[in-house]
Amino acid sequence: MKQKLYDEVLKFMLDNEITCEETIHQCDHVIISALDFIETLFHIVKADLPNGEIED
């Protein structure tokens, strides 16, 4: 799983041309792409998440 997560993070960074922290904050396309990215990460780890609602 660790390798899958790393691969997805690297793919996201490369696909969105993220080369520094400022790119994350200044480019709207990064924020838009983040939704699909988070969904992809969810599918990788969902088997390890608790069932039901997560409490604070």
N, C-alpha and C positions, 0 to 999 in steps of 0.2 A: 504494500500500500504506500509506503514512504516514497518509493520510486515513482509510482503513478502520480502522487501529489506533486513531487518535484517536477516531473515532466509537464504537468498541466500548468504549474506556475511559470516555468520557463517559457512554454508556448505562449501563455498570456503576455508575458513581458516582451517577447520578440514580436508577436502579432501586433501589439499596440505600440511598438517602438519606444518602450519605456527604458530610458538610459539614465534617468536621475529622478529624484523625488519630485521635482517640480513638474515633470511630465504628468504625474498622477493627479496633481492638483489643478493643472492648467489646461488639460485637454478633455473636453466633454466626451470624446469617443471612448476614453478609458473608463469613465463612469458608466457609460451605456454598456460597454462590453463586460463590465464587472458583474452584471446581473447573470449573464449566461455562465460566466466563470464560476460564480458562487454555486450555481445550480450543478455544474459539473463536479465541483468539489463535494457537494452534498451527496451526489450519487456514488462517489468513491468511498465515503466514510459512513454512509447511512446504516450499514449493518452494525456499526459499532456505537450508534447513537442510542440513548435510552428511548424506550417506547413511551408515547404520551407526551405531555407537556414538560418542558424543562423549567424547573423552578430556580429563582435567583438565590 
